Amino acid sequence: MLAVDDIEQSLKVVDLVGDHFPTLEIVARARDVIHWKQLREHRVMRVERERQKEPPVDR
């Protein structure tokens, strides 16, 4: 599971891991839609979008 806050660093890690372990399935967290697309372009097949917690609703 890859959950790196810095987008560029996360892509570097994906490339490094992919070079050394080409059959490893990487599960990665995407910060936003653009990051999601970048991870998919770097052959990450399982990408989970980061979701923001919504504040509680006062009733």
trRosetta pair geometry for C-beta under 8 A, 3 or more apart (Angstrom, degrees):
i j d omega theta_ij theta_ji phi_ij phi_ji
1 27 4.9 -30 -104 81 65 105
1 28 7.5 156 -164 -89 49 33
1 29 7.6 43 178 -27 90 94
2 10 6.1 118 154 -151 120 95
2 13 6.1 160 -138 106 127 131
2 14 6.6 3 -100 -74 177 85
2 17 7.9 -138 -74 8 128 157
2 26 5.8 12 -10 -176 122 107
2 27 7.0 171 17 87 74 48
2 28 4.1 -16 64 -110 109 84
2 29 6.8 -147 97 18 63 72
2 44 7.8 -87 39 -123 136 141
3 28 7.5 170 -69 -156 49 54
3 29 4.4 40 -111 17 80 131
4 9 5.2 -122 153 102 140 106
4 10 4.0 -180 64 -81 115 87
4 13 6.1 136 -20 9 152 147
5 9 8.0 27 68 55 57 126
5 31 7.6 79 -156 -85 48 123
6 9 3.8 58 88 16 114 116
6 10 6.5 175 88 -19 58 83
7 10 5.7 -55 -150 31 30 112
7 11 6.7 26 155 -16 64 104
7 31 6.0 -84 -79 16 101 136
7 35 5.1 -116 -126 -108 115 113
7 38 7.2 68 -180 66 109 155
8 11 5.9 -56 -153 35 33 109
8 12 6.5 34 150 -19 65 105
9 12 5.5 -54 -149 36 35 113
9 13 6.3 37 153 -21 68 103
10 13 5.7 -52 -149 34 33 112
10 14 6.5 37 151 -22 64 104
10 28 6.7 113 179 -160 119 125
10 35 7.5 39 71 -162 143 115
10 39 7.4 -40 131 -88 118 103
11 14 5.5 -48 -147 33 34 115
11 15 6.5 34 154 -17 64 104
11 38 6.0 -60 -89 149 125 119
11 39 7.3 -130 -95 -87 79 61
11 42 5.8 -175 -145 -55 84 160
12 15 5.8 -55 -150 37 32 110
12 16 6.2 30 153 -18 66 108
13 16 5.7 -56 -145 39 31 111
13 17 6.0 26 159 -15 67 109
14 17 6.1 -58 -143 41 25 107
14 18 6.0 26 157 -19 62 113
14 26 6.1 143 -128 131 86 171
14 28 6.7 -14 -86 -77 118 149
14 39 6.7 -176 -83 -135 163 76
14 42 4.7 74 117 133 139 138
14 43 7.7 161 164 60 114 78
14 44 5.8 -68 -139 -55 134 116
15 18 5.7 -58 -144 39 26 113
15 19 6.4 29 157 -23 63 105
15 42 6.3 -84 -64 -156 78 121
16 19 5.9 -54 -151 31 28 111
16 20 6.6 7 159 -2 63 110
17 20 6.2 -69 -147 47 29 99
17 21 5.7 -35 176 42 71 105
17 24 6.4 -86 160 76 103 141
17 26 6.3 107 103 -83 140 129
18 21 7.1 -76 -115 67 18 64
18 22 6.2 53 -178 -108 62 56
18 24 7.6 -134 -100 57 47 99
18 26 7.3 -64 -68 -21 87 136
18 42 7.3 -153 -20 165 153 90
18 43 6.2 100 -123 71 146 127
19 22 7.4 3 -143 -68 13 83
21 24 3.8 31 131 -12 118 125
25 45 6.7 -58 -148 50 92 114
25 46 6.6 52 167 6 102 121
26 44 5.0 -71 86 -123 112 93
26 45 7.8 121 58 29 70 70
26 46 7.1 -170 97 51 48 91
27 44 7.9 125 -116 -171 16 105
27 46 4.4 -37 -110 100 74 123
27 47 7.8 177 -160 -83 52 29
27 48 7.0 29 176 -9 93 107
28 39 5.2 -156 85 -148 143 143
28 44 4.9 -19 13 -171 129 153
28 46 7.1 134 20 93 64 68
28 47 5.4 -21 70 -112 90 73
28 48 7.3 -173 93 27 40 73
29 47 7.7 127 -119 -162 12 66
29 48 5.4 -35 -108 73 62 93
29 49 7.9 73 -162 -165 65 8
29 50 5.5 67 174 -65 105 91
30 33 7.6 69 142 -94 133 17
30 35 4.3 161 -162 103 85 101
30 36 3.8 61 -174 -75 169 71
30 39 5.7 -119 -86 4 105 139
30 47 5.1 40 -30 178 118 112
30 48 6.9 -180 16 81 81 38
30 49 5.3 -39 66 -107 104 53
30 50 6.4 -138 85 -6 49 83
31 35 4.4 79 41 8 84 161
31 50 5.5 -6 -125 19 35 135
32 35 5.2 97 49 13 63 103
32 36 7.0 -110 107 -9 35 92
32 49 7.8 44 -130 -148 20 95
32 50 7.5 -43 -56 46 46 104
33 36 5.3 -49 -148 31 34 119
33 37 6.6 34 154 -18 65 101
33 49 7.7 2 -78 -117 57 121
34 37 5.9 -53 -153 35 32 110
34 38 6.5 32 149 -19 65 106
35 38 5.5 -53 -147 36 35 114
35 39 6.3 37 154 -20 67 103
36 39 6.0 -55 -152 34 28 110
36 40 6.6 27 151 -17 63 106
36 47 5.3 133 -143 138 79 143
36 49 6.1 -20 -78 -89 131 87
37 40 5.6 -55 -150 37 33 112
37 41 6.4 36 151 -21 66 105
38 41 5.6 -53 -150 35 33 114
38 42 6.5 21 153 -10 65 108
39 42 5.7 -64 -149 44 33 105
39 44 4.2 -46 168 49 93 134
39 47 4.9 130 97 -100 139 133
40 43 7.9 61 -179 -66 33 12
40 44 6.3 -86 -83 62 34 77
40 45 7.8 76 -125 -101 71 34
40 47 6.3 -80 -59 -11 82 146
44 47 5.6 88 116 -65 114 98
